[in-house]
Amino acid sequence: MTKARETYLDLLKELVAIPSVSAKREYLPEAANRIAKALTDLGGQTTVDDSYFAPLVISHFKSQKPDAKTLIIYNHYDVQPAEPFDLWNSDPWTLTEKDGHLYGRGVDDDKGNLTARLTALAEYLDEHDQQLPVNIIFVVEGSEETASQHLDDYFKKHPEIKGDLIIWESGSKDGDGRPIIGGGNKGIVTFNLKAKTGGIDLHSSLAAVVNSAPWRLSQALATFFDQDGRIRVPHFYDQVKKPNQREKDLIAALPDSREDFIKKNQIEAPLLTDKRGDDWKQALYFEPTLNIEGITSGYQGAGVKTVLPAEATAKVEARLVPGMDPDDTLKAIEKHLIAQGFDDIEVEKTLGQGGYRSDMTNPEIERVIRLSKEAYGKEPVVIPTSAGTGPMNYAYEATKTPIVGFGIGYPGTLDHAPNENIRLKDYDENVAFVKAILESYQK
């Protein structure tokens, strides 16, 4: 083990021990300041901007080459809550090594990816007389797990963050050990719906003449979809940016089968795409969604309480593909509810961000794809977008820089779940891969 690897594994141990949970707004400055110190110690010109609740860390590493390109390396230091603690086999806030794995909250998402990149940079500098062939800007935020609140504001404050390629936070290998190179993600708008049919809960015998709030809310929610799960909201699909043929081909080439998908996710209901006769992969990656996250109303305790609830709430989300504006999408949903006679349903926006999809033929992204094949000895799986959500659109709109993601994960990493872990083998391979990317700019 090199000195750099030992140094940054020690840093990873320190970072995992900081429970920087952005949902609870806890220990975010502590994590930011520790990362800033590590970047400064490595030679970066580092700033901690604490204008908002989650400080942003920015660190510049300058190349002596006058025509050097610039890499922006994006990571985040916040993590998901570790609860339920009793499902962990070790303390989530203690980096634990066992059988070639490292366990701990944030070890993959996203602190381990950051320390792997710092290791690669430190080793490269040690091997090249502290000289870089490319400028590097680290951008490390602290609210990624809570929709990257204020990241767009931070980018507006720091217009100097410009580059030729953004290396995104993380990534994984597939089940066959092939590295996955990603280039996009969906956006999202989340909102609460509330139905109120009275000032107090009533005796349920009055249901013969009084509508309950949960019944009213469920009627409103039912108008969102047709029988095949197609979204019925007028103009919902108007802004959708259709995938090009290369993007469709990349998704079609993904090895997962319909049966694998059903088994892995323990799905018992029929797939909506089967009902519609659509391709499930194309829908998963390229179509927007409208999903009911949860419904709350009435009595939920043991036994029976014969009550007619006066209030009911639902948490709802729409995953957005590129082209869709979060606010426009929510306005379309509000207009739909009014048109359907549900103008009494209150709508409250909670979060929103746009989606982004890279052009996977961009020369800088093609460089990464080529180097991945050389570093791992396997053809990478290239995915133009994920089905999930992240703040890529904030970064792209601010910098107009292509984005590519890869990282240290594997199918059993368990991000956001108990026993989150990485394999040391994947960590070391990723360090070598990042070094190969830096090396490629010498040529």
C-alpha positions in Angstrom: 0.0 0.0 0.0 1.4 3.4 -1.0 1.6 6.2 1.5 -1.1 8.1 -0.4 -3.5 5.2 -0.2 -2.9 4.8 3.6 -3.3 8.6 4.1 -6.7 8.7 2.3 -8.0 5.5 3.8 -7.4 7.2 7.1 -9.2 10.2 5.8 -12.1 8.0 4.8 -12.2 6.6 8.3 -12.4 10.1 9.7 -15.2 11.1 7.2 -17.3 8.0 7.9 -17.1 8.9 11.6 -18.7 12.3 10.8 -22.5 11.6 10.6 -23.1 14.4 8.0 -26.8 13.7 7.4 -28.2 16.5 5.3 -31.8 15.5 6.0 -31.1 16.3 9.7 -28.7 19.2 8.9 -26.1 17.6 11.2 -22.3 17.8 11.1 -22.2 19.4 7.6 -19.6 22.1 8.4 -17.4 19.6 10.2 -17.3 17.3 7.1 -16.8 20.3 4.8 -13.9 21.7 6.8 -12.2 18.3 7.1 -12.3 17.8 3.3 -11.1 21.4 2.7 -8.1 20.7 4.9 -7.3 17.5 3.0 -7.5 19.4 -0.3 -5.3 22.2 1.0 -2.8 19.8 2.3 -2.6 18.2 -1.1 -1.8 21.6 -2.7 -5.2 22.9 -3.7 -6.3 26.6 -3.4 -9.3 25.9 -1.3 -12.4 27.8 -0.4 -15.3 26.9 1.9 -18.4 28.8 1.0 -20.8 28.6 3.9 -23.5 31.0 2.5 -26.1 28.3 3.0 -26.7 25.5 5.5 -24.5 23.0 3.6 -21.1 24.6 2.9 -19.6 24.1 -0.6 -15.9 23.2 -0.9 -14.1 24.4 -4.0 -10.4 23.6 -4.6 -8.2 24.5 -7.6 -5.2 22.6 -8.7 -3.3 24.4 -11.5 -1.3 22.9 -14.3 1.8 24.7 -15.6 0.8 23.9 -19.2 -0.6 27.1 -20.8 -3.1 25.2 -22.9 -4.1 22.7 -20.2 -7.7 21.5 -20.2 -9.7 21.6 -17.0 -11.4 18.7 -15.2 -14.1 19.4 -12.7 -14.5 16.7 -10.1 -17.8 16.7 -8.3 -18.5 14.8 -5.1 -20.7 15.3 -2.0 -20.0 14.7 1.7 -23.5 14.4 3.0 -25.1 11.0 3.6 -28.4 9.3 4.1 -29.6 8.6 7.6 -28.2 5.3 9.0 -31.4 4.1 10.6 -32.5 1.4 11.3 -29.3 0.8 13.3 -30.3 -2.7 14.3 -30.0 -3.9 10.8 -26.3 -3.0 10.6 -23.7 -5.7 11.3 -21.3 -3.0 12.5 -21.4 0.6 13.7 -22.4 2.6 10.6 -20.2 5.5 11.8 -17.1 3.3 12.1 -15.2 2.3 9.0 -15.0 -1.5 9.3 -12.9 -3.8 7.2 -14.0 -7.4 6.8 -13.2 -10.0 4.1 -11.9 -7.5 1.6 -14.8 -5.1 2.1 -15.1 -1.7 3.8 -18.4 -1.0 5.7 -19.9 2.3 6.9 -22.5 4.9 6.0 -21.1 6.9 3.1 -18.3 4.5 2.2 -19.6 4.4 -1.3 -22.1 7.3 -1.5 -20.0 9.3 -1.6 -17.1 9.7 0.7 -15.1 6.7 -0.6 -15.4 8.0 -4.2 -13.9 11.3 -3.1 -11.0 9.7 -1.2 -10.3 7.4 -4.1 -9.9 10.4 -6.4 -7.7 12.2 -3.9 -5.6 9.1 -3.7 -5.2 9.0 -7.5 -4.3 12.7 -7.6 -1.8 12.4 -4.7 -0.1 9.3 -6.3 0.0 11.1 -9.7 1.6 14.2 -8.2 4.2 12.0 -6.3 5.1 10.2 -9.6 5.3 13.4 -11.7 7.3 15.8 -9.6 4.1 17.5 -8.4 3.2 18.6 -11.9 -0.2 18.2 -13.5 -1.0 18.0 -17.2 -4.5 19.3 -16.6 -6.2 21.8 -14.3 -8.5 20.2 -11.7 -11.4 21.9 -9.8 -12.9 19.9 -6.9 -16.5 20.8 -6.2 -17.8 19.1 -3.1 -21.3 19.8 -1.8 -23.3 18.9 1.3 -26.9 18.6 0.2 -26.9 16.0 -2.6 -29.1 13.6 -0.6 -31.7 16.4 -0.1 -32.0 17.5 -3.7 -28.8 19.6 -3.7 -30.5 22.6 -2.1 -28.7 25.9 -3.1 -26.2 24.1 -5.4 -27.5 26.3 -8.2 -27.0 29.4 -6.0 -23.5 28.3 -5.3 -22.7 27.9 -9.0 -24.1 31.4 -9.6 -21.7 32.8 -7.0 -18.7 31.0 -8.5 -18.7 31.5 -12.3 -15.0 30.6 -12.3 -16.1 26.9 -12.2 -15.7 26.1 -15.9 -14.1 23.2 -17.6 -13.9 20.6 -20.4 -15.3 17.6 -18.5 -17.1 17.0 -15.2 -16.3 13.7 -13.5 -19.5 13.0 -11.6 -19.8 11.7 -8.0 -19.9 7.9 -8.3 -20.7 4.8 -10.2 -20.6 1.1 -10.1 -19.8 -2.2 -11.9 -22.5 -4.5 -13.2 -23.1 -8.1 -12.2 -20.5 -9.3 -14.7 -17.8 -7.0 -13.3 -18.0 -4.5 -16.1 -17.5 -0.8 -15.2 -20.6 1.3 -15.8 -20.0 4.7 -17.5 -23.0 7.0 -17.0 -24.0 10.3 -18.6 -27.2 11.7 -17.1 -30.0 11.4 -14.7 -33.7 12.4 -14.4 -34.9 15.5 -12.7 -37.7 15.6 -10.1 -40.5 17.7 -8.6 -42.0 16.6 -5.3 -45.1 18.0 -3.8 -47.7 17.4 -1.1 -51.4 17.2 -1.7 -53.9 17.9 1.0 -57.7 17.3 1.2 -59.7 18.9 3.9 -63.4 18.1 4.2 -64.2 19.5 7.7 -62.9 21.1 10.8 -62.9 17.9 12.9 -63.0 14.2 12.5 -66.5 12.8 12.5 -68.3 9.6 13.6 -68.1 7.2 10.6 -71.9 6.8 10.7 -72.1 10.2 9.0 -70.4 8.7 5.8 -73.9 8.4 4.3 -74.0 12.1 3.8 -70.5 13.4 4.4 -67.4 12.8 2.1 -64.2 11.9 4.0 -60.9 13.5 3.2 -59.1 10.3 2.3 -61.9 9.4 -0.1 -61.7 12.8 -1.7 -58.0 12.6 -2.0 -58.0 9.1 -3.4 -60.5 10.3 -6.1 -58.2 13.1 -7.1 -55.1 10.8 -7.2 -57.0 8.3 -9.4 -57.4 11.0 -12.1 -53.6 11.0 -12.7 -53.5 7.7 -14.5 -55.4 5.5 -17.0 -55.9 1.8 -16.5 -52.5 1.0 -18.0 -50.6 3.5 -15.8 -50.2 6.1 -18.5 -50.2 9.6 -17.1 -53.4 11.4 -18.0 -52.4 15.0 -17.0 -52.7 17.2 -20.1 -49.4 18.6 -21.5 -47.4 16.4 -19.0 -45.4 15.0 -21.9 -45.1 18.2 -24.0 -41.6 19.1 -23.0 -40.1 15.6 -23.1 -36.8 15.5 -25.0 -36.9 12.3 -27.0 -33.8 10.1 -27.0 -31.8 9.8 -30.2 -31.1 6.5 -31.8 -27.7 6.0 -30.2 -29.2 6.5 -26.8 -31.9 4.0 -27.5 -29.3 1.5 -28.8 -27.2 1.9 -25.6 -30.2 1.2 -23.4 -31.3 -1.7 -25.6 -27.8 -3.2 -25.2 -28.0 -3.3 -21.4 -27.8 -6.9 -20.3 -30.6 -7.0 -17.8 -33.6 -9.0 -18.9 -37.2 -8.3 -18.0 -37.1 -11.5 -15.8 -34.0 -10.3 -14.1 -35.6 -6.9 -13.4 -38.7 -8.5 -11.9 -36.7 -10.9 -9.7 -34.2 -8.4 -8.5 -36.9 -6.0 -7.4 -39.3 -8.7 -6.1 -42.1 -7.3 -8.3 -45.4 -9.2 -8.0 -47.7 -6.8 -9.9 -47.8 -6.8 -13.8 -45.4 -4.4 -15.4 -47.2 -1.3 -16.6 -45.2 -1.6 -19.9 -46.6 -5.1 -20.4 -50.1 -3.6 -20.3 -49.2 -0.9 -22.8 -47.0 -3.1 -25.0 -44.0 -0.8 -24.5 -40.4 -1.8 -24.0 -39.6 -1.7 -20.2 -36.0 -0.5 -20.6 -36.8 2.4 -22.8 -39.6 3.4 -20.5 -37.5 3.1 -17.4 -34.7 5.4 -18.7 -36.5 7.7 -21.1 -40.0 8.3 -19.8 -41.1 10.6 -17.0 -43.0 9.3 -14.0 -45.8 10.3 -11.6 -45.6 8.4 -8.3 -47.5 8.4 -5.0 -44.9 8.1 -2.3 -47.3 7.9 0.6 -50.8 8.6 1.9 -51.6 9.6 5.4 -55.0 9.9 7.0 -57.2 8.7 9.8 -56.6 6.2 12.5 -53.6 3.9 12.1 -53.4 2.2 15.6 -54.4 -1.2 16.8 -58.0 -2.4 16.6 -60.8 -0.3 15.1 -61.7 3.3 15.4 -64.9 4.2 13.5 -63.9 7.6 12.3 -64.5 9.8 9.2 -61.3 11.7 8.8 -61.4 15.4 8.1 -57.9 15.7 6.5 -55.7 13.5 4.3 -52.3 14.2 2.7 -50.3 12.5 0.0 -46.6 12.9 -0.9 -46.2 12.8 -4.6 -43.3 13.0 -7.0 -42.7 13.3 -10.7 -39.4 12.1 -12.2 -38.5 14.4 -15.1 -36.6 13.6 -18.3 -34.5 16.3 -19.9 -36.6 19.2 -21.4 -39.1 19.1 -18.6 -39.2 22.1 -16.2 -40.2 21.2 -12.6 -42.4 24.3 -12.1 -44.2 23.9 -15.5 -44.8 20.2 -14.7 -46.3 21.1 -11.4 -48.5 23.8 -12.9 -49.8 21.2 -15.4 -50.8 18.9 -12.5 -52.5 21.8 -10.6 -54.5 22.7 -13.7 -55.5 19.1 -14.2 -56.8 18.9 -10.7 -58.9 22.0 -11.1 -60.2 20.8 -14.5 -61.3 17.6 -12.9 -63.2 19.4 -10.2 -60.6 19.1 -7.4 -59.8 22.8 -6.9 -60.2 22.2 -3.2 -57.1 20.0 -3.1 -54.1 22.0 -1.8 -50.8 21.7 -3.7 -47.5 22.4 -2.0 -44.2 22.1 -3.8 -41.4 20.7 -1.7 -38.4 20.1 -4.1 -37.6 20.4 -7.8 -34.7 20.1 -10.2 -34.3 19.5 -13.9 -32.9 16.4 -15.7 -29.8 16.1 -17.8 -28.5 13.7 -20.5 -24.9 13.8 -21.8 -24.0 13.5 -25.4 -22.0 10.2 -25.1 -20.2 10.9 -28.4 -18.5 14.0 -26.8 -14.7 13.6 -27.3 -13.9 14.0 -23.6 -16.5 11.3 -22.7 -15.2 9.0 -25.4 -11.8 9.4 -23.9 -13.1 8.1 -20.5 -14.9 5.2 -22.3 -11.7 4.2 -24.1 -9.5 4.5 -21.0 -12.1 2.5 -19.0 -11.7 -0.4 -21.4 -8.0 -0.2 -21.2 -7.9 0.0 -17.4 -10.4 -2.7 -16.7 -9.7 -5.0 -19.6 -13.5 -5.1 -20.3 -15.9 -3.2 -22.5 -17.7 -0.8 -20.2 -21.5 -0.6 -20.0 -22.3 2.9 -21.3 -25.6 4.3 -20.0 -26.7 7.8 -21.3 -28.9 8.4 -18.3 -30.0 6.7 -15.1 -33.5 6.2 -13.9 -32.8 8.1 -10.7 -32.3 11.7 -9.9 -29.3 13.9 -9.2 -28.2 17.5 -9.6 -26.3 17.1 -13.0 -28.6 19.7 -14.6 -27.5 22.4 -12.1 -23.8 21.7 -13.0 -24.4 21.6 -16.7 -26.5 24.8 -16.8 -23.9 26.6 -14.9 -20.8 25.3 -16.7 -22.0 24.0 -20.1 -19.6 21.2 -19.5 -20.2 17.5 -20.5 -20.7 15.2 -17.6 -19.6 11.5 -17.1 -20.0 9.4 -14.0 -18.1 6.3 -12.8 -17.0 5.0 -9.4 -16.1 2.4 -6.9 -19.4 0.6 -6.3 -20.6 -2.9 -7.2 -24.1 -4.6 -7.3 -23.9 -5.4 -3.5 -22.9 -1.9 -2.4 -26.2 -1.2 -0.6 -26.2 2.6 -1.0 -28.8 4.2 1.4 -29.3 0.8 3.1 -27.9 -0.9 6.2 -24.4 -2.4 5.7 -23.4 0.0 2.9 -20.0 -1.3 1.6 -17.4 -1.4 -1.1 -14.8 -3.9 -2.1 -11.2 -2.8 -1.7 -10.4 -4.4 -5.1 -12.9 -2.0 -6.8 -11.5 0.9 -4.8 -7.9 0.2 -5.9 -8.9 -0.3 -9.5 -10.8 3.0 -9.5 -7.7 4.8 -8.2 -5.7 3.4 -11.1 -8.4 4.4 -13.6 -8.5 8.0 -12.4 -4.7 8.1 -12.6 -4.9 6.8 -16.2 -7.3 9.7 -17.1 -4.9 12.2 -15.7 -2.0 10.5 -17.6 -4.0 10.7 -20.9 -3.7 14.5 -20.8 0.1 14.4 -21.1 -0.2 13.2 -24.6 
